[in-house]
Amino acid sequence: KSTDAGLHWTQVATSNMSGIFKHLAISPVNSDNLAAQLHGSNLTGIYFSSDKGETWTKQSEVEDSGGTIGFSSSDPETLYRGWMIIYKSTDSGQSWTQETMWSENLGLNNSLVN
């Protein structure tokens, strides 16, 4: 992690997080909350951290959708993931429901989902 806009970096993830970080999101409501989609052997899934990445918990197994992951702009435990089909979780990524096909009116903030 970086606390100086990327000038210096400190490793915070533990050795059990050696998969490929496909996507990483930071909650705009609570910056302690991070969500990551990992891919790699038995690590594939959604992971959640409530301590700025110091520790991670695997929340759910999900197939690599080719999309991205992002937080709701109003709830630090609500996540969205996907690309053409959007899935929503209201419990930090433990369970997911299909919300919709992609729509310009979905209300996702692209700056949070990128």
Buried (B, 14 or more C-beta within 10 A) or exposed (E): EEEEEEEEEEEBBEEEBEBEEBBBBBBBBEEEBBBBBBBEEEBBBBBBBBEBBEBBEBBBEBEEBEBBBBBBBEEBBBBBBBEEEBBBBBEBBBEBEEBEEEEEEEEBEEEBBE
